[in-house]
Amino acid sequence: MKQWIFAAFCVLGLAGCAHDYIIATNDGQMLSSDSKPELDEDTGLLEFEDSDGRKQQIPQSQVKQVMER
């Protein structure tokens, strides 16, 4: 019984670690990301996964701010 309780706490703890991010662009768009956006140094593109699970890229020069929600 104690093992099940411990496993439940572990699962709930991991679920609480997920963060959403909002990417504000220079033209006023607010893009939502399910994971932390990462910069590709070679291309200068900010890569992220949107709320539908699709990989997206945006030039870093078009990004005004990245906020954790």
N, CA, C and O atoms as CSV, one atom per row, in Angstrom:
chain,resi,resn,atom,element,x,y,z
A,1,MET,N,N,0.820,-1.191,0.000
A,1,MET,CA,C,0.000,0.000,0.000
A,1,MET,C,C,0.866,1.258,0.000
A,1,MET,O,O,0.566,2.220,-0.708
A,2,LYS,N,N,1.944,1.253,0.797
A,2,LYS,CA,C,2.818,2.413,0.863
A,2,LYS,C,C,3.491,2.670,-0.483
A,2,LYS,O,O,3.762,3.817,-0.836
A,3,GLN,N,N,3.759,1.598,-1.233
A,3,GLN,CA,C,4.400,1.765,-2.541
A,3,GLN,C,C,3.475,2.500,-3.503
A,3,GLN,O,O,3.939,3.325,-4.289
A,4,TRP,N,N,2.190,2.219,-3.456
A,4,TRP,CA,C,1.234,2.890,-4.330
A,4,TRP,C,C,1.119,4.369,-3.987
A,4,TRP,O,O,1.024,5.213,-4.878
A,5,ILE,N,N,1.128,4.675,-2.711
A,5,ILE,CA,C,1.053,6.074,-2.288
A,5,ILE,C,C,2.306,6.825,-2.753
A,5,ILE,O,O,2.215,7.945,-3.254
A,6,PHE,N,N,3.465,6.204,-2.582
A,6,PHE,CA,C,4.717,6.817,-3.014
A,6,PHE,C,C,4.708,7.035,-4.525
A,6,PHE,O,O,5.117,8.096,-4.998
A,7,ALA,N,N,4.246,6.044,-5.287
A,7,ALA,CA,C,4.191,6.165,-6.740
A,7,ALA,C,C,3.244,7.290,-7.161
A,7,ALA,O,O,3.531,8.024,-8.106
A,8,ALA,N,N,2.120,7.423,-6.463
A,8,ALA,CA,C,1.170,8.487,-6.784
A,8,ALA,C,C,1.786,9.863,-6.542
A,8,ALA,O,O,1.599,10.775,-7.347
A,9,PHE,N,N,2.510,10.016,-5.455
A,9,PHE,CA,C,3.169,11.294,-5.179
A,9,PHE,C,C,4.234,11.608,-6.225
A,9,PHE,O,O,4.390,12.765,-6.615
A,10,CYS,N,N,4.963,10.603,-6.681
A,10,CYS,CA,C,5.989,10.808,-7.713
A,10,CYS,C,C,5.360,11.283,-9.017
A,10,CYS,O,O,5.861,12.211,-9.651
A,11,VAL,N,N,4.277,10.653,-9.410
A,11,VAL,CA,C,3.607,11.035,-10.653
A,11,VAL,C,C,3.062,12.450,-10.547
A,11,VAL,O,O,3.222,13.246,-11.473
A,12,LEU,N,N,2.429,12.769,-9.448
A,12,LEU,CA,C,1.895,14.118,-9.260
A,12,LEU,C,C,3.011,15.147,-9.192
A,12,LEU,O,O,2.856,16.263,-9.689
A,13,GLY,N,N,4.114,14.792,-8.595
A,13,GLY,CA,C,5.251,15.708,-8.511
A,13,GLY,C,C,5.838,16.007,-9.869
A,13,GLY,O,O,6.194,17.151,-10.151
A,14,LEU,N,N,5.948,14.995,-10.722
A,14,LEU,CA,C,6.484,15.207,-12.061
A,14,LEU,C,C,5.528,16.020,-12.918
A,14,LEU,O,O,5.965,16.830,-13.735
A,15,ALA,N,N,4.257,15.817,-12.746
A,15,ALA,CA,C,3.275,16.572,-13.528
A,15,ALA,C,C,3.307,18.045,-13.155
A,15,ALA,O,O,3.012,18.898,-13.993
A,16,GLY,N,N,3.652,18.355,-11.941
A,16,GLY,CA,C,3.719,19.736,-11.504
A,16,GLY,C,C,4.941,20.476,-12.022
A,16,GLY,O,O,5.007,21.700,-11.913
A,17,CYS,N,N,5.910,19.762,-12.583
A,17,CYS,CA,C,7.133,20.391,-13.072
A,17,CYS,C,C,6.987,20.942,-14.485
A,17,CYS,O,O,7.860,21.676,-14.947
A,18,ALA,N,N,5.927,20.612,-15.166
A,18,ALA,CA,C,5.744,21.080,-16.540
A,18,ALA,C,C,5.377,22.560,-16.528
A,18,ALA,O,O,4.571,23.010,-15.714
A,19,HIS,N,N,5.987,23.306,-17.448
A,19,HIS,CA,C,5.733,24.735,-17.538
A,19,HIS,C,C,5.330,25.095,-18.953
A,19,HIS,O,O,5.797,24.492,-19.919
A,20,ASP,N,N,4.470,26.068,-19.064
A,20,ASP,CA,C,4.111,26.632,-20.352
A,20,ASP,C,C,4.881,27.932,-20.515
A,20,ASP,O,O,5.215,28.596,-19.533
A,21,TYR,N,N,5.156,28.287,-21.747
A,21,TYR,CA,C,5.871,29.524,-22.044
A,21,TYR,C,C,5.074,30.329,-23.051
A,21,TYR,O,O,4.408,29.774,-23.925
A,22,ILE,N,N,5.149,31.638,-22.920
A,22,ILE,CA,C,4.530,32.561,-23.862
A,22,ILE,C,C,5.664,33.311,-24.565
A,22,ILE,O,O,6.552,33.865,-23.918
A,23,ILE,N,N,5.617,33.317,-25.888
A,23,ILE,CA,C,6.616,34.022,-26.682
A,23,ILE,C,C,5.933,35.252,-27.261
A,23,ILE,O,O,5.006,35.136,-28.062
A,24,ALA,N,N,6.391,36.426,-26.854
A,24,ALA,CA,C,5.847,37.685,-27.364
A,24,ALA,C,C,6.717,38.134,-28.532
A,24,ALA,O,O,7.939,38.219,-28.405
A,25,THR,N,N,6.084,38.422,-29.676
A,25,THR,CA,C,6.828,38.843,-30.855
A,25,THR,C,C,6.794,40.368,-30.990
A,25,THR,O,O,6.005,41.046,-30.332
A,26,ASN,N,N,7.656,40.884,-31.846
A,26,ASN,CA,C,7.743,42.334,-32.061
A,26,ASN,C,C,6.468,42.907,-32.664
A,26,ASN,O,O,6.175,44.089,-32.481
A,27,ASP,N,N,5.699,42.076,-33.389
A,27,ASP,CA,C,4.467,42.574,-34.003
A,27,ASP,C,C,3.231,42.343,-33.139
A,27,ASP,O,O,2.107,42.526,-33.608
A,28,GLY,N,N,3.427,41.939,-31.874
A,28,GLY,CA,C,2.328,41.834,-30.927
A,28,GLY,C,C,1.699,40.456,-30.785
A,28,GLY,O,O,0.773,40.293,-29.991
A,29,GLN,N,N,2.167,39.469,-31.521
A,29,GLN,CA,C,1.619,38.113,-31.381
A,29,GLN,C,C,2.064,37.511,-30.057
A,29,GLN,O,O,3.141,37.823,-29.551
A,30,MET,N,N,1.226,36.649,-29.505
A,30,MET,CA,C,1.554,35.887,-28.305
A,30,MET,C,C,1.468,34.422,-28.669
A,30,MET,O,O,0.373,33.899,-28.877
A,31,LEU,N,N,2.608,33.745,-28.750
A,31,LEU,CA,C,2.662,32.340,-29.127
A,31,LEU,C,C,2.831,31.502,-27.869
A,31,LEU,O,O,3.611,31.852,-26.984
A,32,SER,N,N,2.099,30.394,-27.789
A,32,SER,CA,C,2.143,29.517,-26.630
A,32,SER,C,C,3.031,28.316,-26.925
A,32,SER,O,O,2.967,27.738,-28.010
A,33,SER,N,N,3.856,27.946,-25.954
A,33,SER,CA,C,4.756,26.806,-26.097
A,33,SER,C,C,4.583,25.873,-24.907
A,33,SER,O,O,4.491,26.325,-23.766
A,34,ASP,N,N,4.540,24.580,-25.171
A,34,ASP,CA,C,4.406,23.595,-24.099
A,34,ASP,C,C,5.743,23.250,-23.448
A,34,ASP,O,O,5.773,22.642,-22.378
A,35,SER,N,N,6.843,23.632,-24.083
A,35,SER,CA,C,8.161,23.355,-23.537
A,35,SER,C,C,9.018,24.609,-23.658
A,35,SER,O,O,8.653,25.550,-24.362
A,36,LYS,N,N,10.143,24.620,-22.979
A,36,LYS,CA,C,11.008,25.788,-23.018
A,36,LYS,C,C,11.588,25.955,-24.423
A,36,LYS,O,O,12.201,25.026,-24.951
A,37,PRO,N,N,11.403,27.113,-25.025
A,37,PRO,CA,C,11.962,27.350,-26.354
A,37,PRO,C,C,13.488,27.305,-26.312
A,37,PRO,O,O,14.111,27.744,-25.345
A,38,GLU,N,N,14.079,26.765,-27.384
A,38,GLU,CA,C,15.533,26.652,-27.459
A,38,GLU,C,C,16.024,27.363,-28.706
A,38,GLU,O,O,15.403,27.283,-29.766
A,39,LEU,N,N,17.149,28.063,-28.572
A,39,LEU,CA,C,17.724,28.798,-29.686
A,39,LEU,C,C,18.692,27.907,-30.440
A,39,LEU,O,O,19.595,27.323,-29.840
A,40,ASP,N,N,18.515,27.796,-31.742
A,40,ASP,CA,C,19.466,27.101,-32.609
A,40,ASP,C,C,20.512,28.130,-33.018
A,40,ASP,O,O,20.241,29.009,-33.836
A,41,GLU,N,N,21.697,28.018,-32.450
A,41,GLU,CA,C,22.765,28.995,-32.679
A,41,GLU,C,C,23.157,29.082,-34.156
A,41,GLU,O,O,23.512,30.156,-34.642
A,42,ASP,N,N,23.093,27.957,-34.869
A,42,ASP,CA,C,23.517,27.929,-36.278
A,42,ASP,C,C,22.566,28.710,-37.175
A,42,ASP,O,O,23.010,29.412,-38.083
A,43,THR,N,N,21.272,28.597,-36.932
A,43,THR,CA,C,20.285,29.233,-37.809
A,43,THR,C,C,19.727,30.528,-37.234
A,43,THR,O,O,19.159,31.331,-37.974
A,44,GLY,N,N,19.877,30.750,-35.926
A,44,GLY,CA,C,19.317,31.930,-35.288
A,44,GLY,C,C,17.818,31.840,-35.089
A,44,GLY,O,O,17.152,32.857,-34.893
A,45,LEU,N,N,17.274,30.613,-35.138
A,45,LEU,CA,C,15.843,30.398,-34.977
A,45,LEU,C,C,15.538,29.894,-33.573
A,45,LEU,O,O,16.263,29.063,-33.026
A,46,LEU,N,N,14.463,30.404,-33.003
A,46,LEU,CA,C,13.957,29.924,-31.723
A,46,LEU,C,C,13.000,28.775,-32.028
A,46,LEU,O,O,12.012,28.959,-32.739
A,47,GLU,N,N,13.288,27.597,-31.494
A,47,GLU,CA,C,12.490,26.400,-31.760
A,47,GLU,C,C,11.660,26.069,-30.535
A,47,GLU,O,O,12.146,26.112,-29.405
A,48,PHE,N,N,10.375,25.730,-30.780
A,48,PHE,CA,C,9.491,25.370,-29.679
A,48,PHE,C,C,8.386,24.461,-30.206
A,48,PHE,O,O,8.179,24.336,-31.413
A,49,GLU,N,N,7.686,23.832,-29.268
A,49,GLU,CA,C,6.553,22.972,-29.595
A,49,GLU,C,C,5.281,23.693,-29.175
A,49,GLU,O,O,5.144,24.092,-28.019
A,50,ASP,N,N,4.346,23.862,-30.115
A,50,ASP,CA,C,3.120,24.596,-29.802
A,50,ASP,C,C,2.130,23.722,-29.039
A,50,ASP,O,O,2.403,22.550,-28.777
A,51,SER,N,N,0.993,24.288,-28.685
A,51,SER,CA,C,0.008,23.576,-27.867
A,51,SER,C,C,-0.620,22.400,-28.591
A,51,SER,O,O,-1.222,21.539,-27.949
A,52,ASP,N,N,-0.496,22.338,-29.933
A,52,ASP,CA,C,-0.991,21.197,-30.704
A,52,ASP,C,C,0.067,20.120,-30.892
A,52,ASP,O,O,-0.191,19.100,-31.531
A,53,GLY,N,N,1.266,20.342,-30.336
A,53,GLY,CA,C,2.331,19.354,-30.426
A,53,GLY,C,C,3.188,19.471,-31.687
A,53,GLY,O,O,4.004,18.593,-31.968
A,54,ARG,N,N,3.006,20.549,-32.440
A,54,ARG,CA,C,3.793,20.745,-33.669
A,54,ARG,C,C,5.054,21.537,-33.365
A,54,ARG,O,O,5.032,22.466,-32.558
A,55,LYS,N,N,6.154,21.169,-34.012
A,55,LYS,CA,C,7.409,21.911,-33.885
A,55,LYS,C,C,7.294,23.194,-34.687
A,55,LYS,O,O,6.874,23.175,-35.844
A,56,GLN,N,N,7.669,24.313,-34.070
A,56,GLN,CA,C,7.610,25.618,-34.708
A,56,GLN,C,C,8.969,26.289,-34.591
A,56,GLN,O,O,9.747,25.985,-33.687
A,57,GLN,N,N,9.248,27.204,-35.513
A,57,GLN,CA,C,10.472,27.987,-35.481
A,57,GLN,C,C,10.134,29.439,-35.785
A,57,GLN,O,O,9.262,29.726,-36.605
A,58,ILE,N,N,10.831,30.350,-35.117
A,58,ILE,CA,C,10.649,31.772,-35.364
A,58,ILE,C,C,12.028,32.421,-35.254
A,58,ILE,O,O,12.807,32.071,-34.368
A,59,PRO,N,N,12.335,33.364,-36.148
A,59,PRO,CA,C,13.635,34.043,-36.045
A,59,PRO,C,C,13.770,34.777,-34.709
A,59,PRO,O,O,12.830,35.415,-34.235
A,60,GLN,N,N,14.946,34.671,-34.123
A,60,GLN,CA,C,15.185,35.307,-32.826
A,60,GLN,C,C,14.982,36.816,-32.917
A,60,GLN,O,O,14.585,37.444,-31.936
A,61,SER,N,N,15.246,37.396,-34.066
A,61,SER,CA,C,15.106,38.846,-34.235
A,61,SER,C,C,13.649,39.300,-34.128
A,61,SER,O,O,13.391,40.481,-33.898
A,62,GLN,N,N,12.694,38.380,-34.291
A,62,GLN,CA,C,11.276,38.716,-34.189
A,62,GLN,C,C,10.718,38.506,-32.780
A,62,GLN,O,O,9.551,38.807,-32.526
A,63,VAL,N,N,11.542,37.991,-31.865
A,63,VAL,CA,C,11.087,37.698,-30.497
A,63,VAL,C,C,11.406,38.873,-29.581
A,63,VAL,O,O,12.554,39.305,-29.472
A,64,LYS,N,N,10.377,39.373,-28.933
A,64,LYS,CA,C,10.545,40.479,-27.987
A,64,LYS,C,C,10.836,39.954,-26.590
A,64,LYS,O,O,11.705,40.473,-25.890
A,65,GLN,N,N,10.087,38.899,-26.180
A,65,GLN,CA,C,10.217,38.386,-24.822
A,65,GLN,C,C,9.716,36.955,-24.751
A,65,GLN,O,O,8.788,36.585,-25.470
A,66,VAL,N,N,10.328,36.141,-23.884
A,66,VAL,CA,C,9.853,34.794,-23.580
A,66,VAL,C,C,9.525,34.776,-22.094
A,66,VAL,O,O,10.376,35.057,-21.250
A,67,MET,N,N,8.248,34.433,-21.787
A,67,MET,CA,C,7.791,34.447,-20.390
A,67,MET,C,C,7.331,33.056,-19.984
A,67,MET,O,O,6.681,32.351,-20.755
A,68,GLU,N,N,7.679,32.673,-18.761
A,68,GLU,CA,C,7.200,31.413,-18.200
A,68,GLU,C,C,5.837,31.664,-17.587
A,68,GLU,O,O,5.647,32.628,-16.845
A,69,ARG,N,N,4.884,30.788,-17.902
A,69,ARG,CA,C,3.532,30.968,-17.365
A,69,ARG,C,C,3.323,30.049,-16.200
A,69,ARG,O,O,2.247,30.044,-15.603
